[in-house]
């Protein structure tokens, strides 16, 4: 599993002035511990963290991951931030042939093994998980029908987009062959590239996502974890 944890968390104001989002406390523990516990529960025991902003603090806290029951490695962004797809490209030497990707502020309770099975069966270079959002938790950005993504765009939304990019992807490493080297490139652009070439599979998730990218999201997750401890 690849966790994109290099963001600055500007929407969280003073909460992330001195610490990265991954270390924000949620119900008595840094968020990253909740995230790693969830991944381990779903059979993901090797994790690569793509980090930049205050990333040394994350590395100092997690170490090699052994006390959390996972193996953790780190890929630091260089002096030029390369975007989400660029950060993954830099981390490729640490990755296998197939890997999950999720964001460092996402808490995603879904069937990772079922998603992996569908991905392998599809033979595609990438897979996007989608959720029928109907504008509820964030702006919907996916047109999805009969198991297929028909359109995906974060900037130019249409009234046919009732689904949202859930935040969990699966990729073959070959999906990153055409990501520009040394230039910023976003994961959203890679998804659009794969969709345009018929190389993007889809999996519909039926449980909502949680995130700590905003103060409201942080509170929602804290309440959810407290109820389901």
trRosetta pair geometry for C-beta under 8 A, 3 or more apart (Angstrom, degrees):
i j d omega theta_ij theta_ji phi_ij phi_ji
1 39 5.4 -98 16 -148 167 137
1 44 4.4 50 -27 178 123 141
1 46 7.1 152 22 88 69 58
1 47 5.0 -21 71 -109 96 77
1 48 7.4 -176 92 27 47 67
1 99 6.6 168 -95 -173 21 88
1 100 4.4 -19 -114 68 76 110
1 101 7.6 163 -163 -83 61 25
1 102 6.8 -13 -171 15 107 103
2 47 7.6 153 -93 -160 23 61
2 48 5.1 -21 -109 69 72 98
2 49 8.0 157 -161 -91 54 23
2 50 6.5 31 -178 -18 99 107
2 88 5.9 64 161 -118 162 98
2 91 6.4 129 -129 101 123 151
2 95 6.8 -18 -66 -97 116 126
2 99 5.5 66 -18 144 102 127
2 100 6.7 -171 24 93 69 56
2 101 4.6 -16 67 -108 109 72
2 102 7.4 155 83 25 60 56
3 32 8.0 101 151 -133 163 96
3 35 7.0 88 -118 144 142 141
3 47 6.2 15 -7 -173 110 109
3 48 7.4 179 24 86 70 47
3 49 5.0 -20 67 -111 104 69
3 50 7.0 -166 89 23 50 74
3 102 6.0 -20 -110 73 66 83
3 103 7.5 49 -160 157 65 11
3 104 5.2 90 164 -88 96 76
4 7 7.5 60 136 -23 90 96
4 50 5.2 -16 -118 60 55 119
4 84 5.3 6 -137 -136 154 95
4 87 6.3 109 -128 84 94 142
4 88 7.5 -50 -83 -58 104 93
4 101 6.9 40 -28 -175 105 94
4 102 7.3 -150 16 101 85 35
4 103 5.2 -40 61 -120 105 53
4 104 5.5 -116 90 -21 50 91
4 187 7.7 -97 -59 -32 161 141
5 20 6.8 69 163 157 99 137
5 21 7.2 -147 -155 65 82 99
5 22 4.9 23 -157 -54 130 130
5 32 7.5 29 -118 -98 150 116
5 49 5.2 -24 29 -165 128 98
5 50 6.4 146 32 70 66 58
5 51 5.2 -17 86 -91 95 81
5 55 7.3 121 106 -114 98 91
5 58 6.4 115 127 -112 141 169
5 104 3.1 125 -98 -99 70 147
6 50 5.6 -58 -29 126 113 84
6 51 5.3 162 -85 -147 76 25
6 52 3.8 51 -152 14 107 97
6 53 6.1 111 -177 12 58 83
6 55 6.8 -15 -111 -73 73 120
6 77 5.5 77 -140 -17 150 128
6 81 7.3 162 142 -138 133 103
6 87 6.0 -155 4 -112 147 155
6 104 7.4 143 4 -4 42 146
7 21 6.4 6 79 3 100 136
7 53 6.8 -54 114 31 20 132
7 103 8.0 20 -11 -168 133 101
7 104 6.5 -171 22 54 101 120
7 105 7.1 -48 52 -23 139 119
7 213 8.0 -14 111 -119 157 99
8 16 6.7 130 159 134 56 132
8 53 4.7 173 -93 -98 69 173
9 12 4.6 -23 165 25 101 121
9 15 7.2 -93 145 90 129 95
9 16 3.5 163 94 -81 128 175
9 20 6.9 140 -5 -163 133 50
9 21 4.1 163 -75 -62 135 105
9 24 7.9 170 -150 -41 159 129
9 53 7.8 -161 11 100 88 144
9 105 7.4 145 -99 -79 96 133
9 213 7.2 -143 -125 -138 73 59
10 13 7.8 50 174 -65 45 35
10 16 7.4 -99 -72 74 25 130
11 213 5.9 45 59 158 136 75
11 214 5.2 -52 135 -99 131 70
11 215 7.7 -136 140 -16 87 74
12 15 4.2 -76 154 59 109 118
12 16 4.6 81 77 -7 120 111
12 21 6.8 142 3 -102 154 93
12 24 7.2 -89 -172 -87 158 149
12 212 7.7 23 -85 151 134 81
12 213 7.5 -126 -47 -177 102 34
12 214 7.1 -161 -76 -126 73 24
12 215 6.4 137 -126 -61 66 74
12 218 7.4 83 -118 -37 112 140
13 16 7.4 114 69 30 28 81
13 17 7.5 -26 145 -42 48 99
13 215 7.7 1 17 -55 111 118
14 17 5.0 -29 -148 -12 49 124
15 19 7.8 -64 157 59 58 97
15 24 5.8 33 165 -116 115 120
15 215 7.6 156 -13 -92 145 88
15 218 7.9 -95 -170 -67 172 169
16 19 6.4 -96 -131 76 50 60
16 20 6.7 28 -147 -143 98 23
16 21 5.7 -12 -104 -67 130 68
16 24 7.0 -49 -76 -66 84 114
18 54 7.8 120 163 -111 32 149
19 23 4.6 -101 172 81 120 120
19 24 6.7 152 102 -68 120 59
19 54 6.4 169 -156 153 29 156
19 57 6.2 -136 -138 132 73 161
20 23 5.5 83 63 13 75 99
20 51 7.5 -20 -127 -147 168 107
20 53 6.0 139 -105 103 101 86
20 54 4.3 -169 -49 84 94 114
20 55 6.8 68 -60 -81 154 42
20 57 6.0 169 5 67 103 119
20 58 5.7 -40 53 -48 144 107
20 104 8.0 -39 156 148 114 144
21 24 5.7 -30 -160 -9 46 116
21 31 6.9 -37 150 47 70 146
21 104 6.1 115 83 121 118 109
21 105 5.3 -41 151 -85 146 101
21 212 6.3 152 -175 101 106 111
21 213 7.4 0 -139 -99 149 54
22 30 6.7 35 140 166 64 111
22 31 5.8 -132 -160 71 37 101
22 32 4.1 36 -180 -56 97 114
22 35 7.8 -72 -141 22 87 143
22 49 7.9 33 -101 -148 164 133
22 58 5.1 37 77 -107 142 120
22 104 5.4 -61 -72 -180 99 115
23 30 4.5 -41 -142 -139 52 123
23 31 7.1 -106 -63 28 5 84
23 32 6.6 -17 -74 0 51 113
23 57 6.1 -65 -24 129 155 117
23 58 6.5 -140 -45 -88 106 72
23 61 6.3 153 -104 -19 116 165
24 30 6.9 109 59 -146 29 65
24 31 5.2 23 64 -17 81 117
24 212 6.1 -178 70 160 139 142
24 218 6.9 -71 136 -127 143 130
25 28 6.6 9 -174 -111 108 6
25 29 6.7 143 -146 71 72 17
25 30 6.1 -53 -92 -86 54 45
25 31 7.6 -155 -112 -35 9 71
26 29 6.4 -35 64 68 69 70
26 30 7.6 45 18 174 80 16
26 31 5.0 72 -3 -88 122 75
26 34 6.0 -43 75 -15 129 145
26 212 6.9 -99 -70 -94 131 140
26 218 6.9 -136 -99 -162 102 83
26 221 6.1 -35 -149 111 139 114
26 222 5.4 -142 -159 -88 84 84
26 225 6.6 86 147 25 110 156
27 34 7.9 84 49 -72 109 132
27 222 5.4 160 -46 -143 92 81
27 225 5.2 -132 -2 98 154 129
27 226 6.0 -171 -106 -67 133 84
27 229 7.8 -156 169 -85 153 119
29 33 4.6 -86 161 64 122 136
29 34 6.4 134 93 -43 120 87
30 33 5.3 99 69 -4 78 101
30 61 6.6 22 14 167 170 154
31 34 5.7 -56 -162 34 47 111
31 35 6.3 43 147 -19 75 107
31 105 7.6 5 143 -128 156 55
31 107 7.9 -112 -167 -62 100 111
31 212 5.6 -92 -114 7 153 164
32 35 5.3 -55 -147 39 39 115
32 36 6.1 36 156 -18 71 105
32 58 6.7 123 -54 -142 164 101
32 61 7.5 113 59 101 139 132
32 62 6.7 -78 127 -70 142 120
32 104 7.7 -22 -94 -161 93 90
33 36 5.9 -51 -141 39 31 107
33 37 6.2 36 156 -23 62 107
33 68 6.5 -138 -130 -119 77 127
34 37 5.8 -57 -149 35 28 113
34 38 6.5 28 154 -19 63 106
34 107 6.4 -21 125 -112 118 124
34 225 6.6 -57 -131 -108 139 146
35 38 5.9 -57 -153 34 30 110
35 39 6.6 27 152 -16 65 106
35 104 7.8 -23 -103 -152 175 50
35 106 7.8 89 -118 80 118 56
35 107 6.4 -116 -92 -100 78 76
36 39 5.6 -53 -147 37 35 111
36 40 6.2 36 155 -20 68 105
36 47 6.7 -87 -117 -20 94 165
36 62 7.8 149 -55 -128 155 121
36 65 7.1 -159 -148 -145 145 105
36 68 5.0 19 122 155 145 138
36 69 7.8 145 146 61 108 83
36 70 5.5 -129 -168 12 111 145
36 72 7.8 -41 -115 -74 134 120
37 40 5.8 -54 -146 36 29 111
37 41 6.3 35 153 -23 63 106
37 68 7.3 -102 -66 -171 69 100
38 41 5.7 -52 -150 33 30 116
38 42 6.6 12 155 -4 63 111
38 107 6.7 137 -17 -154 165 80
38 108 7.5 139 139 61 145 56
38 109 6.9 -99 -149 -89 128 70
39 42 5.9 -72 -153 47 31 101
39 44 4.1 -68 177 72 94 116
39 45 7.8 166 128 -71 96 33
39 47 6.5 77 115 -79 161 123
39 70 6.9 38 92 -94 116 149
39 112 7.8 84 -137 -65 59 165
40 43 7.8 93 -175 -34 30 10
40 44 6.7 -93 -77 69 31 63
40 45 6.0 66 -120 -94 76 72
40 68 7.4 -158 -40 145 144 83
40 69 5.1 64 -136 102 154 117
40 70 5.5 -120 -78 -62 107 105
42 111 7.8 174 -136 -152 116 30
42 112 3.9 85 164 21 131 133
42 113 6.8 -155 -174 -28 84 83
43 112 6.5 -163 47 88 98 124
43 113 6.0 60 27 -69 145 105
44 47 6.9 79 143 -71 104 88
44 70 7.6 16 118 -125 69 124
44 100 6.5 -55 -108 29 145 139
44 112 6.5 -81 -31 157 112 161
45 69 7.1 -81 -132 142 98 77
45 70 5.1 -156 -159 -123 55 73
45 71 6.4 58 143 12 77 86
46 70 7.0 179 -81 -173 19 89
46 71 4.9 -15 -112 65 68 107
46 73 7.9 4 -174 6 86 103
47 65 6.6 152 47 -108 109 158
47 70 5.4 29 3 155 113 135
47 71 7.0 162 26 82 67 54
47 72 5.1 -18 73 -106 99 72
47 73 7.5 174 93 29 51 64
48 72 7.7 147 -95 -159 28 54
48 73 5.0 -23 -110 72 77 93
48 74 7.2 167 -161 -89 66 18
48 75 6.0 32 173 -9 109 109
48 91 5.4 132 147 -178 139 132
48 94 4.9 130 -110 113 139 131
48 95 6.3 -83 2 -75 155 85
48 99 7.8 -11 27 -162 118 148
49 55 7.7 162 129 -153 114 105
49 58 6.4 -141 149 134 156 137
49 59 7.8 -166 75 -77 136 75
49 62 7.6 115 -14 48 152 160
49 72 6.4 14 -10 -167 110 103
49 73 7.4 -178 22 89 72 42
49 74 5.3 -23 66 -110 93 71
49 75 7.2 -178 88 28 45 70
49 104 7.6 71 -148 -99 93 116
50 75 5.0 -25 -106 72 68 104
50 77 7.1 66 176 -48 89 87
50 87 4.1 94 -179 155 142 121
50 88 6.6 -72 -62 -72 152 53
50 90 7.5 111 -129 68 110 106
50 91 5.5 -93 -84 -45 101 140
51 55 3.0 127 144 -130 117 123
51 58 5.6 -150 -116 52 150 140
51 59 7.1 -156 57 -41 162 96
51 74 6.0 -35 23 -156 118 103
51 75 7.3 138 22 72 68 50
51 76 5.9 -37 76 -104 79 63
51 77 7.3 -130 100 0 34 85
52 55 5.4 81 4 -32 5 127
52 76 6.4 114 -95 -163 59 68
52 77 3.8 -16 -84 35 119 119
52 81 6.4 55 -151 -107 175 94
52 87 7.8 -101 -34 -111 114 126
54 57 4.9 -12 165 15 92 120
54 58 7.4 101 120 -17 77 89
55 58 5.4 -50 -159 32 51 113
55 59 6.4 48 147 -17 75 103
55 74 7.2 132 165 -164 118 126
55 76 5.9 163 92 -114 156 90
55 77 8.0 153 -29 23 151 85
56 59 5.5 -54 -148 40 38 112
56 60 6.1 39 153 -22 69 106
57 60 5.7 -52 -143 36 30 111
57 61 6.4 28 156 -18 63 107
58 61 5.9 -60 -150 37 29 108
58 62 6.1 3 164 1 68 113
58 74 7.8 145 98 -111 107 125
59 62 6.5 -67 -135 48 25 93
59 63 7.4 81 171 -82 56 26
59 74 5.4 -13 -96 -67 113 160
60 63 7.5 14 -170 -63 22 66
62 65 5.6 5 168 -79 102 67
62 68 6.9 -42 -145 2 86 138
62 72 5.2 -47 144 85 128 169
63 66 7.2 -54 103 23 114 84
63 67 7.2 59 54 12 126 106
63 72 7.3 107 93 62 44 123
64 71 6.7 -30 165 -145 85 61
64 72 5.9 163 180 53 30 83
65 68 5.3 -71 -167 51 66 105
65 69 7.7 -68 154 63 86 28
65 70 4.4 -69 164 87 128 77
65 71 5.4 142 70 -142 132 12
65 72 3.1 133 -44 -6 124 100
66 69 7.6 54 -171 -69 35 19
66 70 7.9 -130 -86 63 26 36
66 71 7.4 28 -74 -95 68 57
68 72 7.7 41 53 -30 123 124
73 94 5.1 -161 107 -159 144 138
75 87 6.9 132 108 177 118 80
75 90 5.6 147 171 109 124 96
75 91 3.6 -113 -26 -95 170 94
75 94 6.1 -140 -60 13 112 141
77 80 7.8 -117 168 85 99 40
77 81 5.5 20 171 -117 148 59
77 82 6.1 -163 -137 14 102 92
77 87 5.8 -50 -81 -108 99 99
77 90 7.1 130 -106 48 52 163
78 82 7.5 60 34 -32 89 111
78 90 7.6 -161 -16 -124 95 152
80 182 7.4 51 76 -172 139 70
80 184 7.5 -116 155 -53 99 89
81 86 7.9 112 152 81 51 134
81 184 6.4 34 105 -99 72 110
82 85 7.9 -106 136 80 92 56
82 86 2.7 -132 150 124 103 133
82 87 5.5 156 73 -55 103 59
82 89 7.2 -109 144 50 142 109
82 90 6.4 126 45 -26 158 124
82 182 7.4 -98 -111 -148 115 20
82 183 7.2 93 -140 96 82 21
82 184 5.5 -166 -155 -102 33 52
82 185 6.9 -14 167 26 79 73
83 86 4.5 86 55 15 80 110
83 87 6.8 -142 92 -13 37 88
83 184 4.1 103 -24 -170 110 77
83 185 4.9 -171 70 60 139 29
83 186 4.7 -96 -175 -73 129 54
83 187 7.6 -169 150 -19 96 63
84 87 5.8 -51 -147 29 27 111
84 88 6.8 25 155 -15 60 103
84 185 8.0 -96 59 102 58 58
84 186 5.5 45 34 -149 98 56
84 187 4.0 -55 103 -20 126 102
84 188 7.8 77 50 -7 132 71
85 88 5.7 -54 -153 36 36 111
85 89 6.4 42 148 -24 66 103
85 176 7.0 177 -176 -121 92 96
85 179 5.1 -154 145 -127 114 135
85 185 4.4 -65 73 110 116 96
85 186 5.9 65 2 125 104 12
85 187 4.8 156 -56 -78 83 52
85 189 6.6 -92 -2 61 148 96
85 190 4.6 146 -105 -29 141 130
86 89 5.4 -49 -149 32 35 116
86 90 6.6 36 153 -19 64 101
86 179 6.5 -174 -86 162 55 124
86 180 7.7 -31 -94 75 102 75
86 182 8.0 129 -149 -78 120 3
86 183 6.9 -140 -99 86 134 42
86 184 5.8 -95 -12 -133 152 34
86 185 4.7 124 -49 39 92 83
87 90 5.8 -53 -154 33 33 112
87 91 6.6 25 150 -14 64 110
88 91 5.5 -63 -150 41 35 109
88 92 7.1 68 148 -57 64 78
88 95 8.0 22 -172 -34 82 155
88 101 6.4 -21 -100 -112 139 134
88 171 7.9 63 165 51 149 157
88 176 6.3 -138 110 -98 105 143
88 179 8.0 133 73 -21 95 176
88 187 7.4 78 -4 -88 134 102
89 92 5.9 -17 -163 -25 37 115
89 176 5.0 -180 -96 180 83 129
89 179 4.8 -140 -70 88 138 139
89 181 7.1 -147 148 -107 144 63
89 185 7.7 46 -9 57 136 124
91 94 5.3 -55 -179 40 77 112
91 95 6.1 73 127 -30 88 111
92 95 5.4 -68 -143 35 40 113
92 173 5.9 105 -144 -151 106 113
92 176 6.3 -153 -79 82 130 149
95 99 5.0 -66 -160 -34 118 152
95 173 6.1 157 103 -92 118 114
96 99 6.1 138 52 -59 82 98
96 173 7.5 -146 112 -41 36 121
97 172 6.3 -17 164 -147 75 77
97 173 5.7 -96 -143 2 41 109
98 116 7.8 106 139 -147 132 95
98 119 7.3 138 -163 123 130 130
98 120 7.4 0 -124 -83 169 87
98 170 6.7 13 -177 -180 97 97
98 171 7.1 178 -146 90 57 41
98 172 5.7 -33 -94 -98 75 57
98 173 7.6 -105 -68 -23 32 76
99 170 7.3 -178 93 -147 31 62
99 171 6.2 -19 60 59 74 83
99 173 7.5 58 8 -67 106 80
100 112 6.9 -28 -85 -151 151 112
100 116 7.7 -64 -64 -81 103 99
100 168 6.5 -24 -164 -168 106 91
100 169 7.1 142 -161 81 54 47
100 170 5.6 -34 -99 -96 58 74
101 168 7.4 153 78 -159 53 44
101 169 4.5 -13 57 64 102 99
101 170 7.4 -179 14 -82 78 25
101 171 6.3 24 -12 1 119 114
101 187 7.1 -170 133 -130 146 143
102 106 5.3 -121 174 68 104 129
102 108 6.2 -133 -135 12 139 136
102 167 6.0 57 -145 143 81 87
102 168 5.1 -12 -91 -105 100 71
102 169 7.5 173 -71 24 52 67
103 106 4.4 89 63 -11 91 114
103 167 5.4 -72 12 -164 109 109
103 211 7.7 7 89 -126 126 110
105 211 5.2 52 129 -167 94 87
105 212 4.7 -129 -162 59 90 75
105 213 4.4 99 130 -60 154 80
105 217 7.8 59 158 116 112 142
106 167 4.5 -179 -121 148 156 146
106 168 7.5 -164 128 -59 149 78
106 209 6.3 -35 -154 -174 99 118
106 210 7.4 127 -164 81 52 54
106 211 5.3 -26 -102 -102 57 86
107 209 7.3 142 71 -174 56 68
107 210 4.2 -24 64 76 106 105
107 211 6.9 -169 18 -79 76 35
107 212 7.5 68 -17 -23 106 93
107 221 5.7 108 26 -131 146 126
108 129 7.9 103 -169 84 140 155
108 166 6.8 96 -133 151 125 102
108 167 6.0 -158 -74 83 132 110
108 168 5.2 165 146 -49 168 122
108 205 7.9 -48 -170 -155 102 166
108 209 5.6 -19 -103 -125 79 92
108 210 7.7 -159 -69 38 41 71
109 207 5.4 -67 88 116 94 146
109 210 7.8 40 -4 8 98 107
110 115 6.7 54 126 -36 118 131
110 129 6.8 98 117 -156 174 154
110 166 7.5 48 -43 156 154 147
110 168 6.7 -145 45 25 139 158
110 205 4.7 -52 -115 -133 136 123
110 207 6.0 -168 -85 48 74 110
111 114 3.9 25 122 21 122 117
111 115 6.3 149 95 -18 69 85
112 115 5.6 -57 -150 38 32 113
112 116 6.3 34 153 -21 67 105
112 168 7.8 -114 -107 -178 83 148
113 116 5.6 -50 -146 35 33 113
113 117 6.4 37 153 -22 64 103
114 117 5.7 -51 -149 33 32 113
114 118 6.6 31 154 -17 64 104
114 203 7.6 145 118 -159 90 138
115 118 5.9 -55 -151 36 31 109
115 119 6.4 34 151 -22 64 107
115 127 7.0 160 178 122 91 143
115 129 6.3 -30 -126 -81 135 115
115 168 7.1 -7 -180 122 169 127
115 170 6.4 166 143 -31 103 135
115 203 4.9 164 -123 90 84 173
116 119 5.6 -55 -149 34 32 115
116 120 6.4 29 156 -17 66 104
116 170 6.5 166 -104 -115 59 151
117 120 6.0 -55 -148 37 30 107
117 121 6.2 27 155 -16 64 112
118 121 5.6 -60 -146 41 30 112
118 122 6.2 37 155 -30 66 106
118 127 6.9 123 102 -136 98 151
118 201 6.7 177 138 152 96 138
118 203 5.3 129 76 -89 153 116
119 122 5.8 -54 -150 26 28 113
119 124 7.2 -94 -155 55 66 92
119 127 4.3 -100 -103 -18 100 149
119 170 4.3 -57 -104 100 159 148
119 201 6.1 170 -115 68 59 144
119 203 7.6 -57 -53 -37 81 128
120 123 7.8 33 169 -63 35 47
122 127 6.6 132 37 -83 153 111
122 201 3.8 -10 -161 -84 171 146
124 127 6.4 119 77 -65 122 76
124 194 7.4 86 171 -179 110 117
124 198 8.0 -128 -121 138 106 59
124 199 5.0 145 -161 -173 88 54
124 200 6.1 145 173 -91 143 7
124 201 4.2 174 31 -28 145 97
125 171 6.7 7 155 -152 68 73
125 172 5.0 -92 -144 41 59 109
125 174 6.0 -102 -129 87 108 93
125 175 4.0 141 161 -84 108 92
125 194 5.7 -139 76 -128 110 116
125 199 4.2 12 24 168 106 123
125 200 7.6 -40 63 -73 82 51
126 169 6.4 -16 -168 -175 100 111
126 170 6.9 154 -158 85 51 56
126 171 4.9 -7 -107 -105 81 78
126 172 7.3 -108 -61 21 54 73
126 175 4.9 93 -55 -119 101 151
126 190 7.3 148 -78 140 163 100
126 191 6.8 -141 130 -111 151 62
126 194 4.5 -29 37 -148 128 170
126 199 6.2 70 24 129 85 89
126 200 5.1 -21 80 -111 100 71
126 201 7.0 -171 100 27 46 74
127 169 6.4 158 80 -160 60 62
127 170 4.3 6 47 52 110 100
127 171 7.6 -148 24 -65 68 46
127 200 7.1 142 -102 -167 29 59
127 201 4.2 -27 -105 73 87 99
127 202 6.7 175 -159 -81 74 21
127 203 6.1 35 172 -9 119 104
128 142 7.6 -174 126 -109 137 143
128 149 6.4 37 59 -53 127 152
128 152 7.3 50 74 -98 176 156
128 165 6.0 -64 -171 -129 120 88
128 166 7.7 142 167 27 74 87
128 169 5.7 -22 -102 -108 57 90
128 191 5.8 62 -71 -138 132 122
128 200 6.1 10 -2 -176 105 110
128 201 7.6 172 23 86 60 51
128 202 5.6 -20 67 -110 81 73
128 203 7.7 -172 94 27 39 71
129 165 7.7 90 76 -167 60 53
129 166 4.0 -61 109 48 99 132
129 167 7.3 -43 69 48 111 44
129 168 4.5 17 20 66 137 92
129 169 7.1 -137 6 -79 82 42
129 202 7.6 129 -109 -163 23 61
129 203 5.0 -35 -108 72 72 95
129 204 7.6 135 -162 -108 66 14
129 205 5.1 38 179 -26 114 118
130 142 5.1 -118 -130 98 126 162
130 144 5.2 154 125 -68 163 159
130 149 6.9 159 -47 -87 145 103
130 163 4.4 26 174 168 117 132
130 164 6.8 153 -155 71 72 34
130 165 6.6 -48 -104 -101 71 34
130 166 5.7 -164 -110 -24 14 100
130 202 5.7 -4 0 -165 118 110
130 203 7.3 157 21 75 72 42
130 204 5.6 -37 73 -105 88 63
130 205 7.0 173 75 18 33 83
131 163 6.3 149 72 -157 33 81
131 164 5.6 -26 61 58 87 87
131 166 4.5 104 -19 -91 104 100
131 204 7.3 126 -95 -161 37 66
131 205 5.0 -40 -83 69 90 97
131 206 7.7 163 -131 -93 83 17
131 207 7.9 -73 -122 73 124 34
131 208 6.7 111 -179 -116 148 45
131 209 6.5 -156 -4 -19 162 100
132 144 8.0 -119 -84 65 75 128
132 162 6.1 1 -149 132 78 99
132 163 5.5 -50 -97 -98 46 79
132 204 7.2 27 -30 -159 91 113
133 136 5.5 -145 178 32 66 86
133 137 5.9 -98 -149 34 104 90
133 138 6.8 -48 -171 54 147 68
133 140 4.8 175 73 -90 116 92
133 162 7.0 173 53 159 68 51
133 163 6.0 104 10 -151 91 30
133 164 3.9 36 -20 -5 150 114
134 140 6.7 28 -80 -56 9 137
134 162 5.5 4 -85 -163 63 88
135 138 8.0 -111 -152 94 41 26
135 139 6.5 1 -125 -126 76 43
135 140 5.3 -70 -63 -13 61 102
136 208 7.8 -80 98 -118 129 124
137 164 7.3 -123 65 34 98 163
137 208 6.2 140 -49 -160 150 113
137 209 6.7 157 121 57 159 85
138 164 6.0 110 72 -140 97 154
139 157 6.3 -103 161 -64 115 162
139 164 7.5 134 97 -106 39 116
140 157 6.9 115 87 -151 68 129
140 161 4.6 164 124 131 101 90
140 162 5.6 -41 -169 -152 161 14
140 163 6.0 106 -156 62 106 19
140 164 5.0 -107 -122 -64 56 85
141 152 6.4 54 135 -158 88 64
141 153 6.2 -137 -171 76 92 40
141 154 5.0 6 -145 -97 151 52
141 157 5.8 -87 -110 -99 64 103
141 161 5.7 -7 -137 179 11 142
141 163 7.9 -71 60 96 46 61
141 164 5.8 64 26 -127 79 65
141 165 6.0 -33 71 -5 115 95
142 149 6.0 -65 -163 -134 107 101
142 151 7.2 165 -155 88 43 59
142 152 5.1 -2 -108 -104 77 82
142 161 5.8 122 57 -150 24 93
142 162 8.0 -62 81 62 70 43
142 163 4.0 -55 79 90 107 99
142 164 6.0 170 13 -99 105 13
142 165 6.0 132 -44 -50 122 65
143 149 7.2 103 76 -167 59 59
143 150 4.3 -62 107 68 107 101
143 151 4.0 36 30 43 118 94
143 152 7.5 -132 26 -60 70 49
143 158 6.8 -4 -60 62 123 116
143 160 4.7 25 -114 119 119 103
143 161 5.1 -76 -60 -89 72 65
143 162 7.7 69 -116 17 52 69
143 163 7.2 153 -97 34 11 101
144 148 7.0 176 -152 87 63 38
144 149 5.5 -32 -100 -103 81 57
144 150 6.8 -174 -90 10 25 84
144 162 7.5 -105 40 63 88 82
144 163 4.3 10 13 9 125 153
144 202 6.5 -176 -133 173 115 158
144 204 7.1 140 152 -87 147 106
145 148 6.4 -23 71 59 61 82
145 150 6.0 14 23 -24 100 126
147 202 6.4 160 175 74 53 107
147 204 7.5 -101 -111 -16 56 111
148 202 6.3 140 -132 25 23 132
149 152 5.7 1 176 -43 128 110
149 195 6.0 -81 102 -120 122 118
149 200 6.1 -48 48 113 133 120
149 202 4.8 148 -31 -65 96 138
150 160 7.8 -55 82 132 130 129
151 158 7.0 23 98 24 152 127
151 160 7.3 71 42 90 130 117
151 161 7.0 -90 88 -82 107 99
151 195 7.9 105 -127 162 27 150
152 165 6.9 75 -151 -63 118 109
152 188 7.7 -154 139 -159 109 82
152 191 5.8 -75 110 130 151 118
152 192 6.1 -145 82 -86 102 74
152 195 5.8 177 25 -47 116 163
153 156 4.6 -33 140 58 142 79
153 157 6.5 -165 89 -76 93 47
153 158 8.0 65 52 -9 120 88
153 161 7.9 -106 50 -82 81 149
153 192 7.3 62 -88 -96 69 122
154 157 7.8 -14 -167 -60 19 92
154 165 7.8 -43 -77 10 99 133
154 188 5.3 -45 -6 -144 129 152
157 161 5.2 -102 -160 42 88 148
158 161 5.4 114 59 -13 68 99
163 204 7.8 -87 -127 -119 137 94
165 188 7.8 -120 -27 -107 171 88
165 191 7.4 -16 -112 -143 136 174
166 205 5.1 77 -110 28 161 136
166 209 5.7 161 -165 -54 74 130
167 209 5.7 104 20 -138 129 155
167 211 7.6 -180 -82 -81 167 115
168 205 7.7 85 40 -50 122 147
169 187 7.2 -164 3 -178 157 128
169 191 7.4 -115 -109 -85 140 108
171 175 4.5 -100 -161 35 107 145
171 176 7.2 65 159 -33 142 95
172 175 5.4 123 65 -21 71 94
173 176 6.2 -55 -175 30 54 108
174 177 5.4 -7 -167 -28 59 117
175 190 6.8 79 154 178 105 119
175 194 6.4 -6 -145 -84 110 126
175 199 7.3 173 -112 136 93 130
176 179 4.8 -31 -162 3 72 124
176 190 7.4 -16 -99 -131 66 141
178 193 7.0 -160 87 172 126 153
179 185 5.1 174 -161 88 94 158
179 190 6.4 -18 -86 -90 106 116
180 183 4.1 -22 115 49 124 121
180 185 5.5 151 40 -54 91 132
185 189 5.8 -104 -172 65 80 136
185 190 7.0 81 148 -48 109 96
186 189 4.8 102 65 0 81 100
186 190 7.4 -147 102 -2 49 83
187 190 5.4 -52 -152 35 42 113
187 191 6.4 47 149 -22 69 100
188 191 5.7 -49 -150 33 34 114
188 192 6.6 33 151 -17 63 104
189 192 5.6 -55 -151 37 34 111
189 193 6.4 39 150 -23 66 103
190 193 5.4 -49 -148 33 35 115
190 194 6.4 33 155 -16 66 104
191 194 5.9 -57 -149 38 30 109
191 195 6.3 32 153 -21 65 107
191 200 6.4 78 -162 -117 67 142
192 195 5.6 -51 -144 36 33 114
192 196 6.3 35 156 -22 64 106
193 196 5.9 -58 -151 34 28 111
193 197 6.6 4 158 0 63 111
194 197 6.2 -70 -146 48 30 97
194 199 4.4 -97 -158 83 81 93
194 200 4.0 108 121 -60 106 98
195 198 7.9 40 -177 -68 28 23
195 199 7.8 -93 -54 54 19 62
195 200 4.5 -32 -77 22 61 145
205 209 8.0 67 101 -56 144 90
210 217 6.8 142 -175 -172 65 89
210 220 6.2 -158 -136 109 98 105
210 221 4.3 118 170 -94 129 94
210 224 6.0 -122 -90 39 149 157
211 214 7.3 54 104 19 102 81
211 217 4.4 -34 84 -176 75 144
211 221 7.3 -150 54 -51 16 126
212 217 5.6 -167 -104 112 23 105
212 218 4.6 64 -140 -91 81 79
212 221 5.9 -59 -71 19 87 151
213 217 5.7 26 46 52 64 155
214 217 4.4 94 54 7 84 105
214 218 6.9 -143 92 -9 44 86
215 218 5.6 -52 -149 32 32 116
215 219 6.6 31 153 -18 64 104
216 219 5.9 -56 -152 35 32 110
216 220 6.4 33 151 -21 65 106
217 220 5.6 -52 -147 34 34 114
217 221 6.4 31 156 -17 66 104
218 221 6.1 -56 -151 36 28 108
218 222 6.4 30 152 -20 63 108
219 222 5.7 -54 -148 35 32 114
219 223 6.5 30 155 -17 65 106
220 223 5.9 -59 -152 37 29 109
220 224 6.3 29 152 -19 65 109
221 224 5.5 -55 -145 38 33 113
221 225 6.1 29 159 -16 69 106
222 225 6.1 -56 -145 38 27 106
222 226 6.3 29 155 -21 61 109
223 226 5.7 -56 -148 36 29 114
223 227 6.5 26 156 -18 64 108
224 227 5.9 -61 -152 36 29 108
224 228 6.3 -11 164 13 66 114
225 228 6.3 -76 -137 55 28 87
225 229 6.3 60 159 -72 66 79
226 229 6.1 -14 -147 -31 27 111
